[in-house]
Amino acid sequence: MVRRFIVTTAATASGVVLLLSLKTAVADSNPSPPTTGGAVASGPLASGASPRATSGSGSASAARTVTGDAANTRYGPIQVKITVKDGKITDISVPEYPKENPVDKMLNSRALPQLRQEAIAAQSSHIDVVSGATYTSDGYTQSLQSAIDKAGL
């Protein structure tokens, strides 16, 4: 009976240590960014240049894509691009995020779409942190706020 108790306690302690040593991170389970529902811009705006309308008309109602500054997190940088039309965020993509290991990939495959959905609904960077992806959430909101500032929203 005592021997069984010692073995069970040791196994439980080992399991807890393994769980705590896992990197609770900021990453994504896919080698490519999670689907964000929109096209990724190319050209000068994709590289972070000043925001301008991406269509040739230059009108205020034309959609434009603005890239936020990359936010460094414990597990790597995160960078957000927003698409703005008529003064509202219509889409968000994440061209850069940590994806070095399976844990990063798994966490970000869940966290990034949730952060995108909340940010579009809130039209702001003031969104809830995704449980288990705190570093990703913090980096995402920092880069998102940078993009919002650049867009003049």
N, C-alpha and C positions, 0 to 999 in steps of 0.2 A: 504494500500500500504506500509506504513512504517512498519507495523507489519510483513508483508510477507518478507520484506527486512531483518528485524532482525532475523527472523526464518531461512531464507536461509543462512545468514551469519554465524549464530551459527552452523548450520548443516555442512556447509563447513569447518568451523574451527575445529569442532569435528572430521570430516573425516581426515583432514590433520594431526591432532594430533595423531589419531590412526595409520595412515600410517607411520608417523615418529617414532612411538614407537615400531613398528615391528622390530624384530631383523633381520637385513640384514646380512646374515651369510654365514656360511661355512658348509653346510651339505647336506645331501642326502635324497631323498624321499623314498628310499628303505631301509628296515632294513638290507639288505646285500649290499655289495659294488656293484656299477654299473658294468655292464658287460664290461670287458676290452678286451675281445677277446683272452685271453690266460689262460693257466693253472697257478695256484698258486703253487709256489714251497713249498716243505716241507723239513724237515730235518734241518741241521745246517745253511744253507743259509737263510731259512725263519726266523730264530731267529736273524739274523743280524751278523752272523759270517763272517769271512773274505771271499771274493769272490773266488770261485773255480769253475771249470767246474762241472756241475751237471751230466754229463755222465761219464762213467767209463774210457773213452779214455784219458782225460786230454789234448787233442789237442787244439790248439788255435782256431779252428773253432767250437768247441763244445759250445752249448748254456749254459749260466750260469745265475743265478738269484742273484741279489744283492739288499739288503734291505737298504734303506736310513734311517738316524736317524729320529725319530719322531720330527716334528716341532710343537711347541705349538702355538695355535692361540687363539684368544679371546673366541672362542666357543668350543675349544677342540683340541686335537692333530690330526695331519695328518701324515701318514707314507706312503711312496711310495716304491714299489719294481719294479726294472727294469729287463728285460731279455735282455742279450747282446749276440750277435753272430757275429763273424767276425768283432769285433770292432764297431758294430752298435747296437743301441737300437731297439729291435724288438717288445717288448711288455712292457706295464706298467700296474701294478695293484695297487690298493689302499686298503690295508687290514685294515687300521685304519683311520677313519675320523668322524667328529661330525655327529650324527644322533639322538640326544636326542628329537627333537621336529619336528613337521610337516614342519615348515619353513626351518629348516636345511635340512631335507630330500628333499624337493622340490628344493631348490637351488642346492644342490650337485648332484641331478639326472641330472641336466642340465650342471653344471659346470665341474664335473670330467671327463665325456667323451670328452668334448671339450678340456680340458687341456691335456688329454692323446693324442688326435689326433694332437694337435699343437706340443707337446713335441717330439713325434715320427717323425713328419715331420721336425722339427728343429734340431733333434738330440742334443738337448741342453736344459738347463733350462731357456734360454732367450726367453720366450714366453709372449704373451699378457695376461693381467689380464682379467678374465671374469667379465663383468659388473654385479653388484649386488652380486658378490661372491669374493670380494676383499680379505677378510681374508683367504678364502679357497685357492685362487690363490697364495697368498703369502706363505702360509704353504706348498702348493704343490710344488712350485718351490724351497723352502728351502730343503725339503726332497729329491726332485729329484736331486738337486745339490750334496747333500750328497751321494746319491747312485752313481751318475756319478763319483764323486771323489773316492769312494771306488772301483769302477770298473776300475779305471785308464784310463778313456776315456778323 
